[in-house]
Amino acid sequence: MALQRQRRTADALVEYERALAFGPPSETHLLNMADAYAFLGKRAEATEYFKRVIGLAQDSVRDNVQDSGPRAILAYSLAQIGDSSRATFEVDQALRHS
């Protein structure tokens, strides 16, 4: 994340990819990758990672419907792939449970 904050996004992506070798990725890890690809204008790659984030976030929400963190991540990712109605619903749910 430090590399990405320094606007060394391509370097950050290399390190994010290396981190994938250390076990299953978290929602945050995949979200960082999606945002980095989007920043670089690589929309197709970003969309694939946002979809992976959505899958993990939906699992987290299923496990604990009261946890607003995964709902907010889910809402953001849904908005990024153009599903604004579901994103709005998830924002509303996150606010109710925060």
Secondary structure, 3 states (H helix, E strand, C coil): CHHHHCCCHHHHHHHHHHHHHHCCCCHHHHHHHHHHHHHCCCHHHHHHHHHHHHHHHHHHHHHCCCCHHHHHHHHHHHHHCCCHHHHHHHHHHHHHHC
